[in-house]
Amino acid sequence: MGNLTKSTRHSPALEIVYRVAEMEERDPLDLPPIYDSVDPEALDDLAESNEIQFEYVGHKITVDSGTIRIDQ
């Protein structure tokens, strides 16, 4: 199952944390730091023009042209 969204509220890194927390029915503060999976500053800098894939809390994350896809 996937979750596709155009991030407008937050930086891509923060948006991913909030979306994964929602999917996991957990508080975002209870999740491991995203920097354990990816450099959040690099993600934010590259998200608009590059495709980036990584794992976070057991989910495959794909960021492409500012669009975030989270697969369970």
N, C-alpha and C positions, 0 to 999 in steps of 0.2 A: 504494500500500500504506500502511496506517495503523497507528499504534501507539496504543492507548488504555489509559490507566492512571490510577488514583487515586494521587496522590502522597502518600506517608506518610513516606518516609525523609528527605526534604530539603525545602527551600523549593522552590516551583515553578521558580524560575530555575535553581537548582542541579540539580534533577531533569531539566530540559530539557537542560542541558549533558551530564549523564551519559548520558541516553537517546540523544541525537544522536551522542555519541562511540561508544556501543555499536553503533548502526546503521552508522556510518561505519568501524567497526573501527579507531578511533584513540584515543589517550590524550586524556582531557578537557583536559589542559594544552596539547595541540597545536591545539585549536580556537581560533578568534578569540574574544575576550571577548564575552559575551552582551550587554554594554552597548553594543556597536556596533549592535545590532538593536533593543533595548528597554531601558528603565530597569528594572533588576532589582528595585529597591525598590518601585517602582510596581506592577510585575507581582505581586510577593509580596503587596502590600496589596490589590490589586483581584481577584486570582485566584479568591477564594471566592465573589464575588457578581456578577462581570461576565464577559462574553465578550471575550476579547482575542485578536487574530490578528496575527502578524508572521512574517517570514522569518528563518531562522537557518541558516547553512551550506547554503543551497539547499533547505531543508525549510520547508514551511508549518506553522507551529505555531498551534494553537488551544487556548486554556485557557478552560474554561467550568465554573463552579461547582466548581473544584478538580480537574476532570478535564483531563488533558493529552492532546491528539491531535497526533501528528507524522506528516505525510504526506511521502512521498519525492517 
